[in-house]
């Protein structure tokens, strides 16, 4: 049976964290990882954080949710570089 997971990517760390917190209440048996903001807590994204969120999710298939097009582009780059 395929195990499905979620990844949340936002330019704002508190949004990604809040959505993650809410989803864990609703679906606590689903692997959910997230990446938000930069390492300096700026409004933007971090390729490394996105890459880590994908790598840390132990699902067989991951559904990705993001807030802006540049987050999608970075997700696509991470996907191309990962298994």
Secondary structure as GFF3:
##gff-version 3
##sequence-region A 1 83
A	DSSP	beta_strand	4	10	.	.	.	ID=ss1
A	DSSP	alpha_helix	13	26	.	.	.	ID=ss2
A	DSSP	beta_strand	31	36	.	.	.	ID=ss3
A	DSSP	alpha_helix	47	56	.	.	.	ID=ss4
A	DSSP	beta_strand	61	66	.	.	.	ID=ss5
A	DSSP	alpha_helix	69	81	.	.	.	ID=ss6
###
